[in-house]
Amino acid sequence: QVQPVESGGGLVQAGGSLRLSCTVSGRTVGLCTMGWFRQAPGKEREFVASISGTAGSTYYADSVKGRFTISRDNAKNTVYLQMDSLKPEDTAVYYCASGRPGIRWLKEYNYWGQGTQVTVSS
């Protein structure tokens, strides 16, 4: 059984920072692809960032490049999303997801957390 659980969301002013955490039960984060996605009201769920198994290669959506950083701590079996220079348009529910090594697209992730709300005020 694989169960990602997100934490760290909250309310922050524009220009501020938050760090999201994702702990996964029944999965070793260093041996799978871990991704962050977000969904704003009335919008489709979209890719934010991912980190690959073993090699630790990272990938980012154009909208967050230079502002967000994905990382992992294998000893804690936890992945993080550091979000800096937050904008109101970053407001969304953020989801952590897990899948097999080498995947890139939303539909290839087969284990999803319940999400954590991030709200950025102007």
C-alpha positions as CSV (number, residue, x, y, z in Angstrom):
1,Q,0.0,0.0,0.0
2,V,1.4,3.4,-1.1
3,Q,0.1,6.5,0.7
4,P,1.6,10.0,0.1
5,V,0.8,12.6,2.8
6,E,1.4,16.3,2.3
7,S,2.0,19.0,4.9
8,G,3.2,22.6,5.1
9,G,0.5,24.5,3.3
10,G,-0.9,27.7,4.6
11,L,-1.5,31.4,4.0
12,V,1.3,33.7,3.0
13,Q,1.7,37.2,1.5
14,A,3.0,37.6,-2.0
15,G,6.7,37.5,-2.1
16,G,6.8,35.1,0.8
17,S,7.9,31.5,1.1
18,L,6.6,28.1,2.1
19,R,8.0,24.6,2.2
20,L,5.8,21.6,1.5
21,S,6.7,18.1,2.7
22,C,5.6,14.7,1.5
23,T,6.0,11.5,3.4
24,V,5.2,8.3,1.7
25,S,4.1,5.1,3.4
26,G,4.9,1.8,1.6
27,R,7.3,3.4,-0.8
28,T,11.0,4.4,-0.9
29,V,11.2,7.8,-2.4
30,G,14.8,7.2,-3.6
31,L,13.5,4.4,-5.8
32,C,10.6,6.0,-7.6
33,T,9.5,9.2,-9.3
34,M,8.0,11.8,-6.9
35,G,6.0,14.7,-8.2
36,W,4.2,17.9,-7.1
37,F,1.0,19.0,-8.8
38,R,-1.4,21.8,-8.1
39,Q,-5.1,22.5,-8.9
40,A,-6.7,26.0,-8.6
41,P,-10.4,26.5,-8.5
42,G,-12.0,26.0,-11.9
43,K,-8.7,24.8,-13.4
44,E,-7.2,21.4,-14.4
45,R,-4.6,19.8,-12.2
46,E,-1.2,20.8,-13.5
47,F,2.4,19.6,-13.1
48,V,4.7,21.7,-10.9
49,A,7.9,19.7,-10.3
50,S,9.3,16.2,-10.1
51,I,12.4,14.3,-8.9
52,S,13.5,11.0,-10.4
53,G,14.5,7.8,-8.5
54,T,18.1,7.0,-7.9
55,A,19.6,9.8,-10.1
56,G,17.6,12.6,-8.5
57,S,17.1,14.5,-11.7
58,T,14.7,17.4,-11.3
59,Y,12.1,18.9,-13.6
60,Y,10.0,22.0,-13.3
61,A,7.0,23.7,-15.0
62,D,7.9,26.9,-16.8
63,S,5.6,28.8,-14.4
64,V,7.7,28.0,-11.3
65,K,11.3,27.7,-12.7
66,G,13.7,29.8,-10.6
67,R,11.2,30.1,-7.7
68,F,10.4,26.5,-6.6
69,T,12.9,23.8,-5.7
70,I,12.1,20.1,-5.3
71,S,14.4,17.9,-3.2
72,R,14.4,14.7,-1.1
73,D,15.9,13.4,2.1
74,N,16.3,9.7,1.6
75,A,17.0,9.1,5.3
76,K,13.7,10.6,6.2
77,N,11.9,9.2,3.2
78,T,10.5,12.6,2.5
79,V,10.3,14.9,-0.5
80,Y,10.1,18.7,-0.3
81,L,8.9,21.6,-2.4
82,Q,10.5,24.9,-1.4
83,M,8.4,27.7,-2.8
84,D,10.0,31.2,-2.8
85,S,8.8,34.5,-4.3
86,L,5.2,33.3,-4.1
87,K,2.6,35.0,-6.3
88,P,-1.2,35.1,-6.0
89,E,-1.5,32.9,-9.0
90,D,0.3,30.1,-7.1
91,T,-2.8,29.7,-4.9
92,A,-4.0,26.2,-5.3
93,V,-4.3,22.8,-3.6
94,Y,-0.9,21.1,-3.9
95,Y,-0.7,17.4,-4.3
96,C,2.2,14.9,-3.9
97,A,2.3,11.9,-6.1
98,S,4.4,8.8,-6.7
99,G,5.0,6.6,-9.7
100,R,7.5,4.3,-11.4
101,P,11.0,5.6,-12.4
102,G,11.2,7.5,-15.6
103,I,7.7,8.9,-15.8
104,R,6.9,12.5,-16.8
105,W,3.2,13.1,-17.2
106,L,0.3,13.4,-14.8
107,K,-1.5,10.3,-15.8
108,E,1.5,8.2,-15.2
109,Y,1.4,8.8,-11.5
110,N,-0.7,6.2,-9.8
111,Y,-0.4,7.2,-6.1
112,W,-1.8,10.5,-4.8
113,G,-2.0,12.4,-1.6
114,Q,-5.0,14.3,-0.4
115,G,-3.5,17.7,-1.0
116,T,-2.6,20.7,1.1
117,Q,-3.9,24.2,0.5
118,V,-1.6,27.1,-0.4
119,T,-3.1,30.6,-0.4
120,V,-1.0,33.6,-1.5
121,S,-2.6,37.0,-0.7
122,S,-1.8,40.2,-2.6
